[in-house]
Amino acid sequence: AGQVSDYVGARALCDSLPDVDWLLGDRGYDADWFREALKDKGIRACIPGRKQRKAPVKYDKRRYKRRNRIEIMFGRLKDWRRVATRYDRCPKVFLSVIALAATVIYWL
């Protein structure tokens, strides 16, 4: 549902996270258990705290501001109808379309 927080779905994916240094997320991923799970895996969380949180959470504000580059890239990829609606059933073909779209976006 639209009112369900993002970290509910993150619980299912927590065990399959790759080995990375940082995880950038928005306020929807702010939960103490999620931060602890990331810390146990050696991942530093760059997630601002929710506004209702009593104690403020420290995060790298400069790194968080650069998060919009990733969202802009996904927005541009979704401009390609074939990527947004996922016409291709085969994962290899779908990845190829994403690579083609990213190449054209980069050159434009």
Secondary structure as GFF3:
##gff-version 3
##sequence-region A 1 108
A	DSSP	alpha_helix	7	13	.	.	.	ID=ss1
A	DSSP	three_ten_helix	14	16	.	.	.	ID=ss2
A	DSSP	beta_strand	22	24	.	.	.	ID=ss3
A	DSSP	three_ten_helix	27	29	.	.	.	ID=ss4
A	DSSP	alpha_helix	32	40	.	.	.	ID=ss5
A	DSSP	beta_strand	44	46	.	.	.	ID=ss6
A	DSSP	alpha_helix	61	65	.	.	.	ID=ss7
A	DSSP	alpha_helix	68	78	.	.	.	ID=ss8
A	DSSP	alpha_helix	81	85	.	.	.	ID=ss9
A	DSSP	alpha_helix	91	107	.	.	.	ID=ss10
###
